[in-house]
């Protein structure tokens, strides 16, 4: 397991619980909007936004982060 896989495995456990979802929801103009999250990591934010927009996309430079993101967003 390389460092990126280790980071992805523990990222959500280490990250502090921020109440930032309401901030992002306030900036989605309508349900028909599209969301692009740069540096989406494991999908902590993106998974909370999917029901509030028409389309959503997440980009991260680590495949080890994208794999859990896909699981978190689809689940």
C-alpha positions as CSV (number, residue, x, y, z in Angstrom):
1,X,0.0,0.0,0.0
2,X,1.6,3.3,-1.1
3,X,1.2,6.6,0.8
4,X,-1.7,7.8,-1.4
5,X,-3.7,4.6,-0.6
6,X,-2.9,5.0,3.1
7,X,-4.0,8.7,3.0
8,X,-7.2,7.8,1.3
9,X,-7.9,5.0,3.8
10,X,-7.7,7.3,6.8
11,X,-8.6,10.7,5.2
12,X,-12.2,10.9,6.5
13,X,-11.1,9.7,10.0
14,X,-8.4,12.4,10.3
15,X,-10.3,15.3,8.8
16,X,-12.0,17.6,11.2
17,X,-15.8,17.8,11.1
18,X,-16.5,21.2,9.5
19,X,-20.0,22.5,9.1
20,X,-19.3,23.7,5.5
21,X,-22.0,21.8,3.7
22,X,-24.6,24.6,4.3
23,X,-22.1,27.1,2.8
24,X,-21.9,25.1,-0.4
25,X,-25.7,24.6,-0.5
26,X,-26.2,28.3,-0.2
27,X,-24.1,28.8,-3.3
28,X,-25.9,26.3,-5.6
29,X,-28.4,28.7,-7.4
30,X,-31.0,26.0,-8.3
31,X,-31.7,22.3,-8.5
32,X,-30.9,22.5,-12.2
33,X,-27.3,23.6,-11.5
34,X,-24.1,21.7,-12.2
35,X,-21.4,21.3,-9.6
36,X,-17.7,20.8,-10.2
37,X,-15.5,20.1,-7.1
38,X,-11.8,20.4,-7.6
39,X,-9.8,18.3,-5.2
40,X,-12.9,16.2,-4.2
41,X,-10.8,13.7,-2.2
42,X,-13.0,10.9,-0.9
43,X,-16.2,12.8,-1.8
44,X,-17.1,14.1,1.7
45,X,-18.6,17.3,0.3
46,X,-19.7,16.0,-3.1
47,X,-21.7,13.2,-1.6
48,X,-23.8,15.8,0.4
49,X,-24.5,17.9,-2.7
50,X,-25.7,15.3,-5.2
51,X,-29.3,15.6,-4.2
52,X,-29.2,19.4,-4.6
53,X,-28.0,19.7,-8.2
54,X,-28.7,18.3,-11.6
55,X,-25.2,17.1,-12.4
56,X,-22.0,16.9,-10.4
57,X,-18.4,16.2,-11.2
58,X,-15.4,15.7,-8.9
59,X,-11.7,15.9,-9.9
60,X,-8.8,14.7,-7.8
61,X,-5.2,13.9,-8.8
62,X,-5.2,10.7,-6.7
63,X,-6.9,7.6,-8.0
64,X,-6.7,6.3,-4.4
65,X,-9.0,9.2,-3.4
66,X,-11.3,8.9,-6.4
67,X,-12.2,5.3,-5.8
68,X,-13.7,5.9,-2.4
69,X,-15.3,9.1,-3.8
70,X,-17.2,7.1,-6.3
71,X,-18.4,4.7,-3.6
72,X,-19.4,7.6,-1.3
73,X,-21.3,9.5,-4.0
74,X,-23.1,6.5,-5.5
75,X,-24.0,5.0,-2.0
